[in-house]
Structure formats: C-alpha cells, structure tokens
C-alpha cells in the first residue's frame, strides 16, 4: 500500500515555473510611455544672418491656431477633420496644381525616375493661449497625413508598412515624400512677455 | 496497540507536500516583480491628463528619457502654488528658468556618447495653455535638448 503513494515528483516544477515566468514576461504590457516624437530646431546663432533663400510661398503650408483653438490653414478657416486630407494633398500634390508645392523629377532608389514634390514644408504656428490638447490634435493630424502617405506608398511598393521596412527603403520613401513639419518661432501676439 | 511515535500505515500514507520547489516559485515571483516594476517613479504633484493621439510611438530606451511634467497642482498644493499650471521637475515645483540646469544635470548623468540622444518627454495636461509649453520648448532649445516627445495616449481614433 505504501508504495502506491510516493511523494510527488517535483523535478518538473522548475520547468513549470519557468514556463509561467516566460508567459508573464511575454504577455504583460508594462506601462510604456508613448508620445509624438518631434525634433526642435536648434537655437539660431546670435550673429547668424537670416538666410536669404526664402522658401517659396507655395511650398509652405501654414497652419495657424488661435487662442480659441480655431484653425486657419493657408488663409482659410478649416475644421480639424479636414486638415489631414488637406495636408496630404499638400505633401503629394497629385494633380500638380499651381498653388501646391513645386514638383521635380528625381532619381530615387527602388522607385527610379519619379516626379515628386520639392521640399514641402508644413509650418505650424500657435498662440500662447492655444490649448495644448488642440495643439497635439493638430500635430497628430499633420504627422498622420505624412505617415499615411508613406504607408500607402510602402504598401503598394513593398507590401509592408513603412515602419516594418529596412533603413534603405525607409530612406527612399522619405525622399519620395520629404515633408518637414516646422515648429515656428513662438510669437508673442498678446504683447505679454 | 498503536505506538504514539510510529503512526500506522494509513496515516503515514498521506505523505507530505514537497516544498523543495517553493523557493523557486518565490524567486520566480521576485524576478517577475523586479522586471515589471519601474523604479523611482516620481511623485506627481500636478494633475495630468495627457492628450490622445493616433500616431503616438513608443519611447525606446527609458534610460535616455527625462520627464517634464506640467499641469495644475494637486489640491493639497494649491494653497501654496495656486491653480495655474506649474512645471514639475523630478520631485519639485520649478519654473521655466530651472529647465536649463535640469537638462544639464540629466545630461551629466549619461555617458559621453549618449548625451545627444537624450529625449525629453513632455507630460503636459491637455488643458494647459501653449504659452507655458512654448517657453519650455524655447529653454530646451537653449539647453540643446532637441529631441522631444509630446507624451500622449495611443488611441485608434481621436474624438
């Protein structure tokens, strides 16, 4: 009788423990910090002259946000839901319109000789009274416009999302859609310091 | 007669639970918590609801990230600091003027090669006015900490 009920074999306990450990390690989402990554422009040198090579007006997409969180895009009032499409049209200029950025023929690896926009710049300016929430919404729309275009291109060309591509291909796509979002020098509109 | 010290067969057969693996389990738990807990999470003294964004990306390399918190002081600090949005660096309320020193300190803690990779994560309440944020951005530019991240919660669709 005694033979039948031996102590439980605990040899595999360690394996089970490891399995559990690995399971939890893989499945738990730790409190990751997410955010919109941006680069600030470096501070201009004191004695640096203002550069003369002005960017042509048609190459700049001006987005203004006033203190009531209203948008003025290229001189026209706009709802935030229309902003993404407007920004996409600006960056790509698919119909080669005169009021949208200039286009030029460029040689890009993987794509060959293509007709793309020449350095379109999105300039985002805000008032000191603009709420941060709105500012981020606008930033988000602009980044989304750029990302959507790049993703569309990446998917049609390589069958993958932009983020999953390797460095070289990402570079090529960046050249195809070079959009830069500039954070303009802040302006004290209200005169307060 | 049954002996007091030698239990009969029936009682002995129950056996004892083998506790040899208990230390393993405990260690496992220990490691688990060691890995998941974030050390030195600062005490927030300001109220922050970060905005939502669809394009938010994960911040890589936590050791290269410094945080600047901006928001309304919590109720228990409002007597001293008012209800206007304030800046918190580490554990204290600070002003915009202190940011350059703060960045210099943070850079000192990194090794030479990583100093330019410092990312500043701005955890700003969504109801803050941009004035404060612009000031912070300007001092970050002066401190030459150009990589920033506007902390936001990733969602699929922004209302």
Interface residues (C-beta under 8 A of the other chain):
Chain A: X1 X2 X4 X5 X6 X7 X8 X10 X13 X14 X17 X18 X20 X21 X24 X25 X28 X30 X31 X32 X33 X34 X35 X36 X37 X38 X39 X40 X41 X42 X43 X126 X127 X128 X129 X130 X131 X132 X133 X135 X136 X137 X139 X140 X143 X144 X147 X183 X186
Chain B: X9 X12 X13 X14 X15 X16 X17 X18 X20 X21 X24 X25 X28 X31 X32 X35 X36 X38 X51 X53 X54 X55 X56 X57 X58 X59 X62 X65 X119 X121 X122 X124 X125 X126 X127 X128 X129 X130 X131 X133 X134 X137 X138 X140 X141 X142 X144 X146 X147 X148 X149 X150 X151 X152 X153 X154 X158
